[in-house]
Structure formats: C-alpha cells, structure tokens
Amino acid sequence: GELICRNSQFCKGNQVGIHNRMYGAFLLEEVDAVCAVFAAEVCDTPWVVTKTMNVDFVSEVKPNQIYKTYVGIKKIGNTSITLNVEIRTHSVDTEKEKIAIKCQVVFVRINEYGEAIRINDSVRTNYPELS
C-alpha cells in the first residue's frame, strides 16, 4: 500500500563520483538495508533474503543533499513480500521532494539454514488486501 518514510540522511562526500552525484551502488545499498529491516518487521522474522528488480534511476542525489527512503507493501505471498520503494531528495528551502530512484524488491522469509519458509498467517491477516 501506501509509501511511508523509513529513513532520512545526507549524501556524504565519499558517496559521490567525478560527476558530482551519488553513486547508484550507495542508493541500492540504502534500498537493501532499509527494506530488509522493514520486511523483517512485517514478516516477524530476522532472516530475509532479497532480489532487487525493476530499478529506475530517475534523478541524481547531490553532495550534502537530504534523501529519504519510502517503502510500501505491494504484495504478500506464501514465502515472500514484494515492496515498492522510492528514494526522494528533499529540499530544506522549498520542502519539496523529487524522486531519485524507484524500484520494487522481493524478500523471501527464510530459516537459519537459508530455506524458504511460510510467512505466518497472522501477517496476511494484518494486510488482507495485499495477500
């Protein structure tokens, strides 16, 4: 469903390349870290693995710029959860946000041995419209 802000931070100098914008790898690292925590919380498990897909780099993130990561649930399956994700730059002057990256990620609930396991029915009960 609805996208909610899960993290905010500054683009740091060591994350910027010669073209004066943030490397895409750092944006994808942010997606992975924020979404892993979100998926683990929603699916009541500390163990998740991911597959990032449908990545669309829309605009750049500049040094010292604030960027925010938004996450929403698209679908909950038997062993997986699909999330919609946006990273948006934030202007402190205008309060406006601009999409920098959009993507979908799929997390699979696994046990301590790396085997896919069923997401608890109570999770689907909490989000019946997404199951």
Salt bridges, closest charged atoms under 4 A:
GLU41 OE1 - ARG6 NH2 2.60
GLU86 OE1 - ARG88 NE 2.78
GLU97 OE2 - LYS68 NZ 3.62
GLU97 OE1 - ARG88 NH1 3.23
GLU97 OE2 - HIS90 ND1 3.73
ASP121 OD1 - ARG118 NH2 2.98
ASP121 OD1 - ARG124 NH2 3.09
